Amino acid sequence: MNTSLPLRPVDAGFFVAAQLGPEHMAEVAALGFRSVVNNRPDYEAGPDQPTDAAVRAAAEAAGLAYRYLPVPPGYHSPDEVAAMAALLDELPGPVLAYCRSGARSTRLYVAALQLRD
């Protein structure tokens, strides 16, 4: 995958990235992703962080399924893990999830997989 985006594969159908913005969504779609999950709460990094609404509009315009599942860094509640598991069942893959660094989305994904076992 040739891209300047900060993407990291977690498994064959799930990738994570650091903060993405509206300007990235067309490239995300061109890379073959079918879904995007935003795990970063709005304004977590201040007023310059792209909002859910702005990224959602660009993702949908690019033909991507988009879901907003904001979770705080460091802890994922059982309800948040269950919501991520439900998204994994619902969304077409491959899926790209993002947060500040990608670590939170990775941890959430791993915890959601454990619910499926």
N, C-alpha and C positions, 0 to 999 in steps of 0.2 A: 504494500500500500504506500504509494508515494504522495506524501502530503506534508505541509508545514504545520498542520494542527498537532497539538500535544496529545496524541492518541496512544493508549496502551491496551493491548489485548488482555482480557482476563480469561476468556475461553473462546471457542470458535465463533460463537454468536453474540458475544458481549464484550464491549470495549468501554473504557473510561477515558475521561479527559479532564484537564483543568478547565477553569472558567471559559465558557464559549459565549459568543454574542450573536446578535442577529446577522452580522456580516459573515458568519461561518456556516450558516445553515444550508446555503446552496452547495457549498463544497462538501458538507456532510452527506447530502443527498447524492451528489455526483460520485462519492466514494462507495456508494451502494448501501448505506445505512437506510433502514426503513422507519426507525423509531428513535426518538430522543427522550431521555428522562432527565429533568433538572432536579437535582437534589440539594440545591443551594437556596436558602431563604433569601428573599429580596432584601437588598440593602445590608446584607451581612458585612460587606466590605465598605459600606458607605454609599453615598448618592451616585457615584460614578459607575457602580456595578450595573450591568444590563438587567432589566427587570424581566420577570416571568412573562409578562404581557408582550414585551418587545420581542423576546426570543420566540415565544409561541407563534406570533404573527408571521415571523420570517420562516420558521420551521414549517408551518402549515402551507405557506406560499410555495415552499420548495417541495411540497408533496409528502412531508414526513408526518408520521403520527407523533404527537408530543404530549407528554404528561409532566405535571409539576408535583413532585413529592419532596417538599423541603424538610430536611432533617438537620438538627444542630450537629456540630462537630463533636466527636468523642463518645456519643451515646446514641444508640438506636433502640427505641422502645419496641416492645413486642408488636404493637399496632403498626408501627412504621415498617418493621420487617415483614409483617403479613401483607401490608399494602404493596411492598416491593414484589413479593412473591406473586400477588395477584396481577401486577403489571407484567411480570415476566410471562405469565400464562396468557395474558390478553394481547400484548403487543406483537406485531410482526417483527421478525429479526432480519438482519442483525440489528442489535440495539446499542446505542451509544448513550451512556449516562455521564453526567458531569457534576462537579462541585468545585470547590476552591482548587484542589490539587489532584483529584481523582481518587484519593485514599478513602474518603468517606463513602463514595459510590461503590468502591471495591468491597469494603467491609459490609455494606448493606446488601450487596449482591450475594456474597458468601453466606451471610446469615439467612437470606431468603432461600438459598439452595438447601440449607439444612432443614428448613420446614418441609421441603418437598421429599426428603428422604424418609 
